[in-house]
Amino acid sequence: MRILFSIVLTATLALAAGKSSARSSGSTVRVKPHVTKNGTYVEGHTRTRPNKTQTDNWSAKGNQNPNSGKKGTRTPAK
């Protein structure tokens, strides 16, 4: 019984740690679906959190979008 309890506890803690680390990373932002000023519908998606650098954007060379798997092609401004 102790072994079973130990296995269940370990699995539960591992799952909880995985979920909390994914949430706390803070590197992505969820964008809600919306309609632009010109009437274009934009589906909901995730993007990198805004900051003052372009080198960490998914579209920049050397990076890869974790959702689509597309590799970045744009040379970031320096």
C-alpha positions in Angstrom: 0.0 0.0 0.0 2.9 2.4 0.8 4.5 1.8 -2.6 1.2 2.5 -4.4 0.7 5.7 -2.4 4.3 6.8 -3.2 3.8 6.2 -6.9 0.5 8.1 -7.0 2.0 11.0 -5.0 5.1 11.2 -7.2 2.9 11.2 -10.4 0.7 13.9 -9.0 3.6 16.1 -8.0 5.2 15.7 -11.4 2.0 16.7 -13.2 1.5 19.7 -10.9 5.1 20.9 -11.5 4.7 20.6 -15.2 1.5 22.6 -15.3 2.8 25.4 -13.0 6.1 25.8 -14.9 4.2 26.1 -18.2 1.9 28.8 -16.7 4.7 30.7 -15.0 7.0 31.0 -18.1 5.3 34.2 -19.1 6.9 34.2 -22.6 3.6 33.9 -24.5 0.3 35.9 -24.5 -3.1 34.7 -25.7 -4.7 37.0 -28.2 -8.5 36.7 -28.4 -10.3 36.5 -31.7 -11.2 40.0 -33.0 -12.2 42.1 -36.0 -9.8 44.7 -37.3 -10.8 48.3 -38.3 -10.9 47.2 -41.9 -13.3 44.3 -41.1 -10.8 41.5 -41.3 -11.5 38.7 -38.8 -8.4 37.5 -36.9 -8.7 34.1 -35.1 -7.5 33.7 -31.6 -3.8 32.8 -31.3 -0.7 33.0 -29.1 2.2 35.4 -29.6 5.4 36.3 -27.8 5.0 38.8 -25.0 5.9 42.3 -26.2 9.3 43.7 -25.2 12.0 45.9 -26.6 13.8 43.3 -28.7 13.0 41.5 -32.0 15.5 38.7 -31.6 13.1 36.5 -29.5 10.1 36.8 -31.8 9.0 33.5 -33.4 9.3 35.0 -36.9 13.0 35.9 -36.4 15.8 33.7 -37.8 17.0 31.1 -35.3 13.6 30.7 -33.6 10.8 28.3 -34.2 7.0 28.8 -33.5 6.2 26.1 -30.9 2.5 25.9 -32.1 3.0 25.6 -35.9 6.6 24.3 -36.0 7.4 27.1 -38.6 11.0 28.3 -38.5 11.7 32.1 -38.4 12.8 33.7 -41.7 13.0 37.4 -40.8 16.3 39.0 -40.0 15.7 41.0 -36.8 16.6 44.7 -36.7 19.6 45.5 -34.6 
